[in-house]
Amino acid sequence: MKKCLIKFLIAFICLGASNMVVSQNQGLNLAEIDLNIKNRSKTVEAEGSPYITEEFLALRLENFKNKIYSGRYNAYNGEMEIKLGEDKIIALDNNTDYTITFIASLKKYKPYTYKDENLDLQRGFLVVVKEDSSFTLLKKEQIKFQDKVKPRSSYEKEKAAKFIKESDTYYLNFNNETKILPQNKKQFLNSFPEYEVKLKSYIKKNKLSLKNENDLITIASYLSSISKE
């Protein structure tokens, strides 16, 4: 009799636990279970947009069984937003090694740990400009927030807060390090002291600009080639 009672209690507990798991999962979107996410930053009201593209576009998460989602990049907050269902939006955790490719444009984002202009370590999503076996040229898309400006006199009007698109900043992942690529030629060459002489000559000979993306690809490819000599 006692054995039957014990079996009944065990079965009852297991059934209750099973129902609890089911009820918890019913509140989750199945797509969300697979993703490592974080809380989105609060929306700031201002003119313009914090997004590179305002609308949600189809994208593929290549390291998540190539699943297709709908997303957009918030360059102000540095967050990749994914839309789940009609009215739920989440942000991907950039500590996970996502590879995100927007299907129509083939634009690719990956999270990297990099040193900014102040040599501080940062972690965030960067656009993959050119990927090779020995280097990856990247860029950080930047949108800044400018607060509203109060009038200095009764003749002036208040200037509304707004988002401003700034120039992209380029980075190079090379020799297991991701560092910023200065647009100033002297600073750029100082970033690669062991290749400085050859780089200087190559840039001058080919009339390359550090402000031109295609030229940066050419320079990065050359840097990769001479590093193997």
N, C-alpha and C positions, 0 to 999 in steps of 0.2 A: 504493500500500500504506500509506504514511504517512497519507494523507488518511482512509482507512478506519479506521485505528487511532485517529486523533484524534476522528473522529465517534463511535466506540465508547466512548471515554473520556468524552466530553461527555455522551453518553446515560446512561452508568453513574452519573456524578456527579449528574445531574438526577434520576434515579430514586431514588438514595440520599437526596437532599434532600427529595424528595416524600414518601418513606416516613417520614422523620424528623418532618415536619410533621404527618402523619396520626397517628403514634404519640403526639405531644405533645397533639393535640386530643382524642384518645380519652380522655385523663385529665381532660378538662374537661367540665363540664356545659355544654351548648350555651347555656342561659339565662345562664350566668355570663360567657360571652365578651362579651355585649353590655353588661355592667354595669361601672361603675367602682367598685371595692370597696377595702376596707382590712381589716387584721386586727382581729378583735373583741377587746375588752378582756377580761381574765380575769374569770371569774365569782367573786363574793364570796359566801361562805356566811353566811347570816343569816336571821332570821325575816322574814316578809313577802316582798315581791317588788320588784325594781327595774323591773318592767314596768308600763306603764299597763294593758295587758291581757295576762295571762299566756299565753293561747293564741295561736297563729298564725292570723291572719284574712286573707281574700282582699283584695288591694289591687291598684290599677292604677297603673302608671308611665306617666303621660300623655305624657311626652316621650320614651318609648321604645316608640313604635308602639302605645301603649295595652295593652301586654302585662300579663297578670294573673299576679301572684305571691302568695305567702303570707308575711305578715310581722307584726312587732310592734315597738313602740317601747320601748327601754330608756331610761327617763328619768333613771336614775342615771348612766349612762355617756354619755347623749346620742347613742345610736346607733340607727339604724333597721336592724333585723335582717331578713334575707330567708332563707327556708328553701329550699334547693335539694336535691331528693330527700328521702330518708328521714332521713338523719343528718348532712347538711352545712348549716351556718348561716354566712352571711357578713354583713358590715356594709357598708352603702352609704357611699361616700366623700362627705362633706357639702360638698366643694369642687365637686361637680358639681351643676348646677341641676336637680335632680329635682323633679317635682311628684307627690306620692304621695297617692292618695285611697283610703281604706278603703271598699270597695264597699257594705257593709251600712249603715254609719252616715253615709257621705259626708264623713267627717272628713278634712280635707286638711292635709298637712304640706309645707313647703318649707324649704330651707336658706337662712339669711340671715346676713349679717354685721351685727352690732349692738353697741351700747355697753351694758354692764351697769351695775349700780348704782354701780360704782366708776369708771365712764367708760372701762373697758378694752374694747378691741375683742375680740369673740368671734365664732365661727362655729358655727352649729348648726341643728338642725331645730326650726322653730316651727310651731304650729298656726295655720292661717289662719281667723280668726274672721269677718272681713268684708272682702271685697275690692271695691274701687271703682276707677274710672278714675284717681282722684287720690290715693287712700290705701289702705292695707291695715292692718287691726287684727289683731294677732298675739298669741299667748300662748305662754309657755314653761312646759311641764309639768315639775315638779320633784319628785324623790324623793331624799332624803338618806340617808346611811348613818350610823347611830349605833353606835359600837363597843361591845363588851361592857363592862359595869361590874363590876369586882371588888368583893366584899363588904368593907366597912370593919371588920366584926367577925364573930365566929363565929355571931352571931345572924342575920346577913343571908345571903341567897343571891345568887349571881352573876347579874347580869342579862345575858341573851343579846344578841348583836349583832342589830340589826334595821334594816330599811328603813322610812323614815317619809315618807308623802306630805305635801308641803308645799303651801301656796297657790300658785296659778299667778301668774306675773308677766306683765304685759301690755306690749306694745310697739306703737309706731305707725311704720309706714313712710310717711313724708310728706316731700315736697320732697327726694327722693333720699337720705333719711337714715332709719335705723331706730333710734329711741331709746326708752328705757324710759319708761313712764307711771307716775309715783309715785302712791301712794294718798293721800299727804298733799296737801291742796288747795293750800297755798301753794307747795309744791315743783312741783306739777303746773302751776300757772299760770306759775311762773317758767321752765318749760320752753318756753313759747310767749310770750315777752315782747311781741311785736308784736300779739298777739291777746288779751292778758291781760285787758283791761277788758271786752271783749265776752264772752269765755269765762266770766268770773266772774259777770257779770250773767245769762248764759244758764243756767248751772248752778244758780244761786240761784233764778231765776224758775221753772224746771222741776223743782226739788227732785231733782236728779240726784246719784247716788252714784258715786264713783270706784272703789268696790269691787263694783259691779254690772256684769256683762258687757253686758247690754242697754243700760244707761245709757252705757257707754263707746262703744258703737256709735253712739248718738245724738249724743254729744259729738264723736266723730270726724267724723261726717257734717256737723255744724254747722261744725266747724273747716275742713273742706274747702270748704264753701260760702262762708264769709267770706274765705277766702284768694283766692277768685276775684273778689272785689269790686274 
